Amino acid sequence: MFKPKPKAPNIKLFDSHCHLDFPVFDKDRNVIFDQMRKVGIEGVLIPGVQKDNWRFIRQLAAMRPEVSVALGLHPMFLKEHKKSHIHDLELAAGVKPLAAIGEIGLDFYEKNLDRKTQISLFKAQMEIAKSCRLPVVLHVRKAHEDVLLYLKTMKFQEGGIVHAFNGSMQQAERYRDFGFKLGFGGAMTYPRAVKLRDLAKNLPLTDIVLETDAPDMMPANCDHDHNSPLFIFNNFNTLVELRDEPASQIAEQTTANSRQVLRVS
């Protein structure tokens, strides 16, 4: 069982990326939701990664008002997607509430994922987001320049979140120009992540959203078999240590950033 940190006075956080729909949470999902509320995690975005889990994410959101929904076809699940799923996503995008299209993107780090198929899938989903005027939640590995070029080419204006951002300061600034926020999670809690920690320290606070990517991306010094949204406080504490602003300001601004870019109250 997860043991959340004691609730800090006036600290309210938003987990901008968490896969609470995954089966690893089946045994204690409701307990986690209850603990989240007690410790001050007032919102969470659950992004879909393949068609089969869209319905369940919608069900969670119907039962839990703190849940915001994104639906998409993740590049890591390329073999699970069918051409018809693009049409299914187009239909699903018209059903409210829906905060974003995601998790979508390009993963050029994994060599066994066909780039041509990835690009076709990504572009089709971006067009759906554009036509529905929805932000996107992006998974990008070794492909920031490709994604930024496409955002420019298609004149995408809806913004979104670059999940687990690991690019350069220049790329961060270019994403900002397209209305994007940058997700920082467990990776920045590791002292060896020098470049990432430097970004977290020096980017404008208005660019940053907090995330866990649970059950993945475990923070440093966590003795558990998988990540949890409750561990967002580990990521928050690291951000506070890296930056000059007071903890209350960092909590308030990062939470406001998530709500603003996802257009949720």
C-alpha positions, 0 to 999 in steps of 0.5 A: 500500500502506498503511504502518502506524505502528510498534506502540506498546508495550502499545497494543491498539485495536479498530475498532468500525466498518469496511467491510472487505468493500467491493470497494475492499479486494479487492486488499489485504484480507489484507495489511491484516489481517496489518498490523492484527495487527502494529500492535496492532489486535486486533479489528474490527467489520464491519457489513453494509449490505445483504443481498448482503454478509452472506455475505461478512462471515460468511466473513471472520469464519470466517477471521479470529478478530479479526472480529466481525459485524453484519448489517443493512439500511442506510438509505442503500441504501434502493432496494436493500432488499426487504420480504423482506430483513426476514425474511431478517435475522430468520433470519440473526439466529438464526445465531451468531456475531453481535455486533449488528444493524447498520448500521441507522438513520435518515438525514434528512440525505439528502433523496432518502431517503423518511422513511416507508420509512426509519422502517418499515425501522428499526423492523422491524430494531430489533424483530429486535434486541430479540427476539434480545436483540442490540445495534444499530449505528446510523447517525443523521444529523439524526434523533437525537431520532427515534431516542431517542424510539423507543428509549424507546417500545420500551423497548430495553435491549440497547444498542449503538453510535451510529456517527460520533456527531455529536449534543449532550452531552444526547443523548449522555447519553440514549444512555448511559441506553439502554446505548449507546457513541458512535463517534468516528472521522476527523471529530474529527481535523479542527480545524474540528470544534469541537463534536465535539472538545469532546464527545470531550474531555469525555464520560466515557471509558467512553462512547467507542469508536474507529472508522474507517468505512473506506473512508470518513471519512478522517482529516486529513492522510492522503495516500491515496485511501481510509480504512483500519482501519490509520488508527485510530491517527490517530483514537486519537492525536487522542483522546489529544491532546484528553483528560487520561488517559494513552494506555495508559488511553485504549486500554485503556478504548475497547477494553474499551468495544467488547468490552463493548457488543458482548459479544465476548471 
